[in-house]
Each structure stands twice: as C-alpha cells, then as structure tokens.
C-alpha cells in the first residue's frame, strides 16, 4: 500500500507542476511564427525577387559612374 501512495503522490506532484508550461507555450509560438514566415516567403518570394531584378537592371541601364 505504501508504494501505491508514494506513486500516487509523485504523480500528483508532477501533474500540479506547471514550470514547463511557459517554455512549451513559447516553443509553440516560435514554431507558428516560423511557419508564417516560411509561408510568406513562399508566397511572395518570386514576386519580390523579380522586382529586385527589374530594379537592378534599370539602375544598371540608367546610372553611370565616373567623370
């Protein structure tokens, strides 16, 4: 009987311990933010890349350096 009470008491302590809950919530939040960033880059990456390439080409054509 004593072993069952000890196990029951240990399980109750583990169940009531919430020290790891905050870390878990931060990890979940970090994963969600990372997924959002990846989705944005996948959705708009090629559009932004083509805009930068067009701007670079225009600068190379119109801007002259030197005397």
MODELLER restraints for C-alpha pairs under 7 A, 6 or more apart:
rsr = mdl.restraints
at = mdl.atoms
